[in-house]
């Protein structure tokens, strides 16, 4: 098991899951504190890096595309301080951070986790019910219905439409855009049966955001809704092929399973190397192998892949 404890938060890796617990100090971003503890399965991880800096550095976890509803919504536009998949590392803990990275990378190799996108969400998204007040309104979601309520900053025409109740079954998309420069941001829900091209300040299906710290919390509402919509990478259900006779193989042609024997042999060799790596890891964790012996043996095996 690998663990790193910082004022910014705590990350623990048990071989299967990275548990991320945000710090509770005043300087920790409100989004991370509101989101709370995360359990990131190894299958959702595309990579992990430690980025050294003048004083300490930063751990940065990269998830596979489509694995996390929050990452799907924010698309890398969260401030670094609000990103739950980053951890500020103090100067005296850089060695621990590098060890943590090695443990996760070794596990990714051993388990042969692909780095490519997924066709389903591997994280559940923010817990519901959730309610956030920011910009010109309050957005709430209970898992089934979205509720949009307006405040004194809302344009009169939009406010006159009253509170909006949107069943999630009537929503086809969600977009969160942070404020940038002189441009306000927004949280917008796409409702096919009631489309609108109005700007967010006039759109009854959007909350306009003015660039304040709590704007990022609207991304949590967006992610909670997105987690309950069809995954964008899911393959459509294919029609079953009509039954029919199998085509006969040409004379002297080996069946596919037999023709694949050379590849199967290569796969067996690959599996044997992976098993040996696992054994080395267990010997290292139990103290039979020193750090130097484990590193040398691991490098020798990796050269054979």
N, C-alpha and C positions, 0 to 999 in steps of 0.2 A: 504493500500500500504506500502511496506517496501523498504527502500533505504539505501545504504551505499556508501559514497563518500570517495575515497582514492586517493593518488597520483598515485597509480598503475592503477586506473580505477574506474568506477562507475557501480554498479549493482542496478537495480530497478526491483521490482516484483509487478505486479498489480493484481495478482490473477490468471491470465491466461498465462502470458509471463514473462520470465526473460530477461530484456534488459541489455546487457553487452557492455559498452563503454570503450575502452582502454584509459589509460592515455596518455598524450602527452609530458610527461617529457622525458628528454634524456635517462633515464635509462630503459624506457619501451621497450621491445623487438620489433624489426622491424617487425616480423611476425604479432604480435597483432595489430600494427599500420597499417600495410598494409591491413589486413583482415577487420579492421574497426568494426563498431557496429554490434552486433549480437542480433537477437530476437529468443530466445529459447522457444518454446511452452512448456507448462507444460507437455503435452503428451509425450515429448521427454526425460523427466527427470526421472532417476532411483533413484537419491538420492542427498543429499547435506550435507556436513559436515564442521564444523569449527574445525581446528586443531590448538590448542593453542601452542605457542612457548615461549621461554624466553622473547622475546620482541614482543608482539602482537600475530600474528598467520597467518593462511591462510584459506580462504574459498576454498573448492574444490567441484566442481559440477560434478556429475557422470551422464552420459547420457546412455540411453538404447542402447543396441547393435544394430547396423545397422541404428540408427536414424540420424547420422551425417556423411556426406562424409569425412570430415577432420579427424574425429576420426577413421573412417574406414581405412584410408590410414596410419595414423601415429601410430596407435595401442599402444599408451602410450609411444612412443619413443621421443617425443618432450622434450627439456629441460624445467624445471619448469617455467623458466622466459618467455618462448615462448608459453606456454599452455594458450589459451584464456579462459579456463574453471577453472582457478585458479586466486585468488585475494589475494595479500598481504595486511594484516590488521594491522594497527598501534595499539599499546598497549592501547590507549585511546578509541578505537572503538570496542573492543572485545565484549562489551555488545550489541552493535548494530548488530554485526555479528551473535551473538547467537540468537537474535530476528529474524533476517532475515532467519536463518535456520529453526526456529520454524514455521514461516509463510509459507515457502515453504513445509515443511513436513506436516503441517496441510492441506494444499491445496491438496497435493498428496493423503492424506488419504480421504479427502472429495470427491474428484473426482475419487477415486479408480483407479488411474493410475497404470497399471502393471509395474513391474520392468524388465520384460523379454524383449527379443529382438523384433524388429519390422520387418515387411516385406516390408517396403518402407522408403525412406528418409523423415524425418520430418523437416530437415533444408535444404535449397537450395544449400549449398556449396558456395565457393567464387564467387564473381561477375566476369563476363567476359565482355570485353576481358581482359586477364591477360598475362603479359610477365615478365619473370624472367631470369636474367643473373647470372649464378654461375657455378663454376667448369669449365668444358671444353666447355660450350655452353650456348645458350639461348633457353629457351622453351617458346613458346607463344601458346595461345589457345583463339579462338574467339567464342567458343560455337559449332563450326562445324568442324574446322580443327586444328590440332596440327602442329606447325612449329618448327623444330629443326635446329638451326644455330650454326656453330662452330667458335671457336676463336683460338688464337695463341697457347693455351695449348693443343689443340686437336691432337691426333696421326695422322700422315700423311695419313695412309691408311683410317682412318675414315673420315678425312676431304675431301679426294679426292672423296668420294661418294656424296658430295655436300649437300645443304640444303634439309632436308626431310620434305615433306608435307604429313600428315596422316589424312585422314577423320576419324572422331570419329566413324563412322559406320564400319570402318575396324579394330578397336581396340577392343580386347576382355578383356584386363586387364591392370592395372597400378600398379607399385610397386615403393615405395619410401623407400630408406634405408639410414639412416644417417651414416656418417663416424664414426668409432669406433676404437680407438687405432691406429694401423698402417694400418687398412683396410679402404680404401676409400668407400664412399657411392655412391648412384646413384639414378636417376629417370629413370625407364625403362617402355616402352610401349610394350605390347604383341600384335604382328600383326600375326594372324594365317596364312595368305597367304604368309608371308615372315618370317618364324621362323628363329631364330638365337640362338646359344649357346655361342656366343663370350662374353668375359668379357666386362663390361661397357666401358672400354677405347677404345675398338675396335667395339662395337656394334653401328650401325648407328641409332638404335631406343632407345638409352640410352644417358643420360648426366651423366658423371662421376663427383662426388662431392668430394672435398678435405678436408672437415671439417671446413669450414669457416662459419661465422655467417649467411650469406645469403643462405646457403644450405637449411635451414629450409623453405625458401620461395618456394622452388621447391615442397614442400608438398602442397602448395596452388594450383599450377598448376595441380598436381595429383588429388586433391580433386575436382577441377572444372570439370575434365574429368570424374572421377568416378561418379559424380552426374548425368551424362548423359548416363551412361551405365546401363544395367539391374541390378536391386538390387539383391544381392546374396541370400537374404532370401525370394524372391518372389516365391510364389507357382506356379508351371506350370499350364497352363490352362487345366482343366479336360475335357475330352470328355463327352458330355451330355449322360445320361443314356437313353437307348431306352424305348419308352413308353410301358406300360404294365399294366395289372390289378393289383390293390392293393391286397395283401394277406388278407384274411379275418381273423379277430381276433378270437382266440379260445372262445368258449362259456364261459360266466361268466368273461371274461378278460376285465378289464377297459381300455379304450383308454389311450395313453401315457399322453395326456394333463391332464386327470383326475387323473392319478396315480401320477402326479407331484405336487398335491395340497399341501402336507406337505412342500416340498421344497419352493414352492411359498410363503407359509405363513412365512417361515423363512426369505426369501428375503424381504418380506414386513416389518418385524421387523427391519431388517438391514437398509432398506431405511429410516425408521422412525428415527433411531438413527442418520443417516447421516444428515437428515433434521434438527434434533435438534442441531447437531454440527454447521451447517450453521447458524442457528438462534442465537446461542451463539456467534459465530464469529461476526455477524452483531451488536449484542448488545454491544460487547466489543469494536468494532471499533467506534461505535457511542458514547461511553463513559458511557453507562448505567451500564455496569459491570466494576469493577476494575480489574486490572491484577490478583490479588489474587482470586477474585470471579470467573473469567473466567477460571483460571487454575484448581481450585477445581471442578467446574462443568464439565469441559472437561474431567478430569481424571475419574470422576464418570461415565460418558457415555462410555468412552473407555473401562472400565472394563466390560461392558455389551456386547462387541463385541464377 
